[in-house]
């Protein structure tokens, strides 16, 4: 093969490689350099080298550990909720004889809706005053509570709002993938199970779940990564308050950089958090991805 023919495929790869280097590799290496310095946003300001000082600060940063705790709690609640409700929804839609397309569209609409829009919508629905729709229904229509609940001014109730939003918005994503996985299960397996006297629950337990188990693992990893990247709901609904008690890691990193202008420490937090998410994803695959 001529050298020109050997080089020809690399010419097609070159544009993508240039984009990868400019928009991914270079920013990653720049962030690493920033994390090792006392970085200033001013172009002519000194940027002294501090080594691992920004990384050692993490161990004594109580706000970071609080935000990490909140993020882990949010991830556990929303990932489990999206997996269970998405699977149940997929099973129900898969058994419909009419209207499958309509229900797929209705359940998938929240996924493609802007995070900003739905965050503002939930902020209005759970308004702490009597004007909020949820408080109005609970107080004035159902009479389940005597006075409005301060949903957004207390951390515990604020997490109810944020977690509910995360689950509601992600059900359609899980549902679509599970629906595709259900189509790959042979009908012969269900017929054989029916001959053996298996009911609906037994079919799901011994045919459906083993058949889509690899898909469940893949979806759970994707949902976990997405949950750890949550920022918009916190920024739009609670702004991390009260007293940073609803802060997530990404919102804390953002505030450290663009509010406190501590870019070096923010970059160090980003690197540590990225390694943590990568490690959790690998651990999840090793534990649940075995045959």
C-alpha positions in Angstrom: 0.0 0.0 0.0 1.3 3.4 -0.9 2.1 5.8 1.9 -0.4 8.2 0.4 -3.2 5.6 0.7 -2.1 4.9 4.3 -2.4 8.6 5.2 -5.7 9.1 3.5 -8.0 7.8 6.4 -6.1 10.1 8.9 -7.2 13.1 6.8 -10.8 12.3 7.6 -10.0 11.9 11.3 -8.0 15.2 11.5 -10.9 17.6 11.7 -12.5 15.7 14.6 -9.1 15.3 16.3 -8.5 19.1 16.1 -11.9 19.8 17.6 -11.2 17.2 20.4 -7.9 18.8 21.2 -9.2 22.4 21.1 -12.5 21.9 23.0 -11.7 19.0 25.3 -8.0 18.2 25.8 -6.7 21.8 26.1 -9.4 22.9 28.6 -8.7 19.8 30.7 -5.0 20.5 30.8 -5.6 24.2 31.4 -7.9 23.4 34.4 -5.2 21.2 35.8 -2.7 24.1 35.6 -5.2 26.4 37.2 -5.8 23.9 40.1 -2.1 24.1 41.0 -2.0 27.9 41.2 -3.6 30.8 43.1 -5.3 31.8 39.9 -6.6 35.3 39.2 -9.0 36.2 36.5 -7.2 39.4 35.7 -4.8 38.8 32.7 -1.8 40.7 34.1 -2.3 39.6 37.8 0.3 37.2 39.2 -0.7 33.5 39.4 1.7 32.0 41.9 2.3 28.3 42.0 0.8 26.6 45.1 1.2 22.9 44.2 -1.3 20.7 46.0 -2.5 23.3 48.4 -5.9 23.7 46.7 -6.3 19.9 46.9 -5.5 19.7 50.6 -8.0 22.4 51.3 -10.8 20.0 50.3 -10.3 17.8 53.4 -11.1 20.6 55.7 -13.9 22.2 53.6 -17.1 21.5 55.5 -19.3 23.1 52.8 -17.8 20.8 50.2 -18.6 17.7 52.2 -22.1 18.9 52.9 -22.7 19.5 49.2 -21.2 16.0 48.4 -23.6 14.5 51.0 -26.5 16.3 49.4 -25.5 15.2 45.9 -25.1 11.5 46.9 -28.6 11.7 48.6 -30.1 13.3 45.5 -28.4 10.7 43.2 -29.7 7.7 45.3 -33.3 9.0 45.4 -33.6 10.1 41.8 -31.7 7.2 40.2 -33.7 4.6 42.0 -37.0 6.5 41.4 -36.3 6.9 37.7 -35.3 3.3 37.3 -38.4 1.9 39.0 -40.9 4.3 37.6 -39.4 4.2 34.2 -39.5 0.4 34.1 -43.1 0.3 35.4 -44.1 2.9 32.8 -42.3 1.0 30.0 -44.0 -2.3 31.0 -47.5 -0.6 31.1 -47.0 1.1 27.7 -45.5 -2.1 26.1 -48.8 -4.0 27.0 -51.0 -1.4 25.4 -52.9 -2.3 22.2 -53.6 1.3 21.3 -52.1 4.7 22.0 -48.4 3.6 22.5 -47.1 6.5 20.4 -49.2 9.0 22.3 -48.1 7.8 25.8 -44.5 7.6 24.7 -44.6 11.2 23.6 -46.4 12.4 26.8 -43.9 10.7 29.1 -40.9 11.9 27.1 -41.9 15.5 26.9 -40.3 16.4 30.3 -37.0 15.0 29.1 -36.8 17.5 26.2 -38.2 20.4 28.2 -35.7 23.0 29.4 -34.3 22.5 32.9 -34.8 26.2 33.5 -38.5 26.1 32.5 -39.4 23.1 34.6 -37.4 24.4 37.6 -39.3 27.7 37.5 -42.5 25.7 37.1 -41.8 23.6 40.2 -40.8 26.7 42.1 -44.2 28.2 41.3 -46.1 24.9 42.2 -44.3 24.6 45.5 -44.4 28.3 46.4 -44.2 28.5 50.2 -47.1 31.0 50.4 -50.8 30.2 49.9 -50.4 31.1 46.2 -48.5 27.9 45.4 -50.7 25.3 43.7 -49.5 22.4 45.9 -50.3 24.3 49.1 -53.6 25.5 47.7 -54.7 21.9 46.9 -53.5 20.5 50.3 -55.0 23.3 52.3 -58.0 24.6 50.6 -59.2 21.7 48.5 -58.2 18.5 50.3 -57.8 20.1 53.8 -55.0 17.7 54.6 -52.9 20.5 56.3 -54.1 23.5 58.3 -51.5 26.0 57.0 -49.2 26.3 54.0 -45.9 24.2 54.0 -42.7 26.3 53.7 -41.4 24.0 50.9 -38.5 26.2 49.8 -37.3 27.7 53.1 -36.5 24.5 54.9 -33.8 22.0 53.6 -35.8 18.9 54.1 -38.9 20.1 52.3 -36.8 21.8 49.6 -35.2 18.4 48.8 -38.7 17.0 48.3 -39.2 19.6 45.6 -35.7 19.1 44.0 -35.9 15.3 44.1 -39.4 15.2 42.8 -38.3 17.4 39.8 -35.4 15.1 39.1 -37.5 11.9 39.1 -40.3 13.5 37.1 -38.0 14.8 34.4 -36.1 11.6 34.0 -38.8 8.9 33.9 -39.3 9.4 30.1 -35.6 8.8 29.5 -35.5 5.5 31.3 -38.9 4.5 29.8 -37.8 5.0 26.2 -34.6 2.9 26.7 -36.5 0.1 28.6 -39.2 0.0 25.9 -36.5 -0.6 23.3 -34.9 -3.3 25.4 -38.3 -5.0 25.9 -38.7 -5.5 22.1 -35.5 -7.6 22.1 -37.0 -10.3 24.4 -38.3 -13.2 22.4 -42.1 -13.9 22.8 -41.2 -17.6 22.9 -39.9 -17.1 26.4 -43.1 -15.6 27.6 -45.1 -18.4 26.0 -42.9 -21.0 27.6 -43.3 -19.3 31.0 -47.1 -19.3 30.5 -47.1 -23.0 29.7 -45.2 -23.6 33.0 -48.0 -21.7 34.8 -46.2 -18.4 35.4 -48.3 -15.4 36.1 -47.6 -11.8 35.3 -45.2 -11.3 38.3 -43.3 -14.5 37.6 -42.9 -13.5 34.0 -41.4 -10.2 34.9 -39.2 -11.7 37.6 -37.8 -14.6 35.5 -38.1 -13.4 31.9 -38.3 -9.6 31.7 -35.8 -8.5 34.3 -33.0 -11.0 33.3 -33.6 -10.1 29.7 -33.1 -6.4 30.2 -30.6 -6.5 33.0 -27.7 -5.2 30.9 -29.9 -2.3 29.9 -30.8 -1.6 33.5 -27.0 -1.4 34.4 -26.3 0.9 31.5 -29.2 3.2 32.3 -28.3 3.3 36.0 -24.7 4.4 35.2 -26.0 7.1 32.8 -28.5 8.3 35.4 -25.9 8.4 38.1 -23.5 10.5 36.1 -26.4 12.9 35.2 -27.5 13.1 38.8 -24.0 14.1 40.0 -24.0 16.9 37.4 -27.2 18.5 38.8 -26.9 22.3 38.9 -29.9 24.1 37.3 -32.7 23.0 39.8 -30.6 24.1 42.8 -29.7 27.4 41.1 -33.2 28.2 40.1 -35.2 26.9 43.1 -33.2 27.3 46.2 -29.8 28.9 45.2 -28.2 26.5 47.6 -30.0 27.9 50.6 -30.9 28.2 53.3 -27.3 28.6 54.6 -25.9 26.3 51.8 -28.0 23.3 53.2 -29.3 22.4 49.7 -26.0 23.0 47.9 -24.9 20.4 45.4 -21.3 19.8 44.4 -21.6 21.4 40.9 -23.4 24.5 42.3 -20.7 24.8 45.0 -17.9 24.6 42.4 -19.7 27.2 40.3 -20.1 29.5 43.3 -16.5 29.1 44.3 -15.3 30.1 40.9 -17.7 32.8 39.8 -18.9 34.3 43.1 -15.8 33.9 45.3 -13.4 34.2 42.3 -11.4 31.3 43.7 -10.7 29.6 40.4 -7.7 27.6 41.6 -9.7 25.9 44.3 -12.7 25.5 42.1 -10.6 23.7 39.5 -9.2 21.4 42.1 -12.7 20.6 43.3 -13.7 19.8 39.7 -10.8 17.4 39.2 -11.5 15.5 42.5 -15.3 15.4 41.8 -14.7 14.1 38.2 -12.4 11.3 39.6 -15.1 10.5 42.2 -17.8 10.1 39.6 -15.6 8.0 37.4 -14.7 5.8 40.3 -18.3 5.3 41.3 -19.3 4.5 37.7 -16.6 1.9 37.4 -17.5 0.4 40.8 -21.1 0.2 39.7 -20.2 -1.6 36.6 -17.9 -4.1 38.4 -20.5 -4.9 41.0 -23.6 -5.2 38.9 -22.1 -5.9 35.5 -20.9 -9.4 36.2 -22.6 -12.3 34.4 
